C-alpha cells in the first residue's frame, strides 16, 4: 500500500468529466494528430509532446493510481520527476485544437488538455515557467500588463463620444488597450464612421482571464467572468463586439461556465459585424489598399468556435471583409480554416516556453512567404505579437496587421494614437497608419507580458 506521503501526492483527476476519462481509451493510435500538431512539427525530437503520446501517458499515470489494480493492490507511487516531465510535455501544447479536428475518434482534445492542466496545478506540477505570474497579475491589476484600470481608455480620441449604455458594446481587450492601440483606435473609428451606437466598459472592463483557463489556473476565473458579465448587463448591452479572438472565446465559452445567471447579450466577432455593414453598403471606401494580403485564422476564433458560433463567422467573415477592401490582392495560405497552422502563442506557450512559440511562429511566417504575401492579417492581438516576433527572428519582411486596421485604411480614417502613458510600449507594425503611429516609439520586438518589467523593479 502507498504511504501517507505518497497519498498526499496522488494524481488528481477531479477536474475531468467522466466522458473525458473514457476519451483517453478512445484513442486509436492512428497517429493522424502527429502529422498536424504544430508543436511536434518543430520539436520532432520530443515525441512526448504529440497528442497521441500525451493521451497514452496520462491514461497510464491515471491507471497506476486510479485504476482497478490500484484499488485492489494500492496505488503505485508517482514521483515528482515523472509528473513534472509529463507536465512539461503537456504545457508544450498551445491547445490549438487541430488534433481534435483530424482525430478519427472525435476526441475533443482542447477540453481534454484544459481539464488535465488544473489537475497538474493542484498537484504542484504546473503551471509552466512564467505562466505562474498570471493569477498574481490579474488579482492585483485586473490585467496582465501591470497597467492602471483607469487608463483603459487612455488611447481614445477626444472626438469619440461614448454613451454610458447602448445596445452594442465594443470590448477592447487588455492588449489593444495597452500594447496595440492602433487596433483599438481603428476599431472605434470604423464603428463611429458607421454611426454605430456603442459603449465601452472602460475601467470596469477586466481581463477576460482566458490565460487562466488555458494554463489550468482557474481560481480567479469566476470572479472575472461574473464581474465582466454583470458590468455588461448593467450597461444594457445586447451585442458585444470583439476584435480579440482570445477574449471572444473566453466570453463565448468560458464565462458562461462560471456564471450562474441569465446572460442577455450575444457575442460577435467584429469582422462579422463589419461584413454585415459592408453587405448593406454602409461603408464608404475612399482609397485602395494596394497590398497582397493573406489571412491567418486564430485558433480561438476559428477551431474553438466553429461549432459554437458557426464556421461562417469563424472562417468566412474576416476573409469576406478583406476581399471587400478595394485594392487588396487576397491570397490564401495552404493551411487555412480548420486545418490552419497555429501561430504558437496560445495555451500559455508564449509566456512559458517563448522559444517554442517563436519556432512555431516562424513556420507560420514561412507559410505566408510561400504565397508571396506582403501582409498577414488576423483578428487576434496575441497571434499578431507572436508572428511579429517570429518574423523578426526569421528576418522576414512580412508585415502583420489586424483586419479592422485595413478597413480603416480603406476608409481613409484618421487612426492617430493620442499620446498616453503607454505610447512607448506600443508593438504594432505601422504599415497601415504610418506615419501617425510614431514608428520611433514602437518597440521592435513585443513581449508576452510585462513580467520582465516586474522582475526588474
Secondary structure, 3 states (H helix, E strand, C coil): CCCHHHHCCCCCCCCCCHHHHHHHHHCCCCCHHHHHCHHHHHCCCCHHHCHHHHHHHHHHHHHHHHCHHHHHHCCCCCCHHHHHHHHHHHHCCCCCCHHHHHCCCCCCHHHHHHHHHHHHHHHCCCCCHHHHHHHHHHHHHCCCCCCCHHHCCCCCCCCCCCCCCCCEEEECCHHHHHCCHHHHHHHHHHHHHCCCCEECCHHHCCCCCHHHHHCCCCCCHHHHHHHHHHHHHHCCCCEEEECCHHHHHHHHHHHHHHCCCCCCCEEEEHHHHHHHHHHCCCCCCCCCCCCEEEECCCCCCCCCCCCCCCHHHHHHHHHHHHHHCCCCEECCCCCCHHHCCCCCCCCCHHHHCHHHHHHHHHHHHHHHHHCCCCEEEECCHHHHHHHHHHHHHHCCCCEEEEHHHHHHHHCCCCCCCCCCCCHHHCCCCCCCCCCCCCHHHCCCCCCCCCHHHHHHC
